[in-house]
Amino acid sequence: MPAAVPLGLTLALALAAPPPTAVPDLTTTAERTGFARTGRADEAERLCLAFERAFPGRARCLAFGVTPEGRTLRALVASADGVLDPAAARARRRPVVAFQGGIHAGEIDGKDAGFMALRELLAAGRGGALSKVTALFVPILNLDGHERFGPNQRPNQRGPEETGWRTTAQNLNLNRDYGKADAPEMRALLALLGAWDPILYADLHVTDGAQFEHDVALMVAPTLIPAPWPGSTLAADGRALRDALLARLEREGHLPLPFYPSFVKDGDPASGFDMGVAPPRFSGEYWAARDRLGLLVETHSWRPYGHRVEVTRAVLRALLDEAAARGAGWLERAAEADRAGARLAGQAVALAWEADGPARTIPFRGYAYTREPSPVSGQPVVRYDETRPEVWMVPLREAVRPSITATLPRGGWIVPAPQAPLLAERLAAHGIAFTRLARAPGRREVEAFRATAIAFEARSFEGRQGLKVQGAWAREAHQVLAGSLFVPVAQPRARLAAFLLEAASPDAFLAWGLFNAAFERKEYLEDYVTEPFARDLLARDPAVRADFERRLREDPAFAADAAARLEYFARRHPSWDASYGLYPVLRTDEVLR
Ligand SMILES: [Zn+2]
């Protein structure tokens, strides 16, 4: 206080300040405005810290990272009996349930619902779910996006009046970033999840799309795959959790769905729905790939904000109760799966799945609708009548089958020294164990993947140019340098390592374009070298001549493609670059140290 301030004003300010024992206000802007509005980031931070003051020894507000715009990422930890740090949770074999709002900051239901649910549970004192479970709540993951605040950021949903924006200040969609881990927010989240190792991790969203009566969709992972990989039994727990959540929400008057409600054919309700197994760029399957339970919650965008917050709060209360009742068993199965992960050497694991089998017909609580040609788009457009609820009988396909499978190496993967800086931090962020080889293993027989077809995606996605390759692993001798990384298969995160390192995996670093340079040609033959070389080769090598003439006859695209014809000979020239199209991650049968 400056000395010039009159004494009377000083006294007035002192009297206006709350006495130190006052209970902080833990209500949200959403509640105070009848769910017309939601608070800003400063409110979430204030609430997080206020919970710590209001519930000493039972709530703790953590800072776990800094966003690109310099904001502090916060998480609120809550436990009725003071288990408020990862070491204490581990020592007590305590289930930790994490839930996170605002990964898409416009879909902010989870932030308000999380504060409300934890306030109620903590205010109830001892007993209740929080005496058996520790909650780890991230109110807003995409904090910079949340503060890109305005009335038009989520045009497809009913309230609140203003919200944040989908992507980060770097224009990255965090909900595609679990595997590649490009964003600082994602690295911070992975460190938080790694430290706490929650047995269940829920990601709180709002859907878009068609109008219907169902108010929430709950996608638990794993559920669809009976045994996602040898030794894992968590899918049975996933199905039991899903069924318990659905039953409880129905009892509470909600209309939950166990699948993502987007039609098989966009804009055609009669096409029904497919269940699916998402790739691990998304939270639920990412967490399942770490042998824990994942849950994607999608409230329905056509419901008003207050209803959506209420159903999210109901989901969180149900989750914590389920974890309190069944968490000890989940922890046992997760530990078994971790041990089984360490035995995956040489085993086949699925890396992607597709819908399979016949559909069954299900009743779906929709509305009467018309489908008419649109003068705007020139295509059929669906218009729903919310005053006329209607039960649709639509197909649902619930089975999946593996579409991509890989047999894992017997020893592990080698990330050669030149690529080590690119991957070391990412692997560490995922809790994947690896060794940095201090001594050069030297020339070794390893497996190398050489691309026989290379296709770069035409469009940039999440700031990266995707790459699809075809090819196969084959035995070759390679020089392995000191400073290379050895990633053993024998570790609990073996399956996650396979998702990120196997060449065929749709969410591998390779597919995300981290290794594109290895698939670009860098040295060329001029025509004045190729032409005489090719003519000479055709003259002296009848086998090449026969093969080339057959290609010209049988492959018109090749015959018409001058560059392809020249490359045919360049590949046979002694100057051909043998490392072109070589995936710069190797596999080995050995365990390197
Ligand atoms: Zn979303």
Residues whose N, C-alpha, C, O or C-beta is under 5 A from the ligand:
A	BS01	ZN	H104 E107 H205 V206
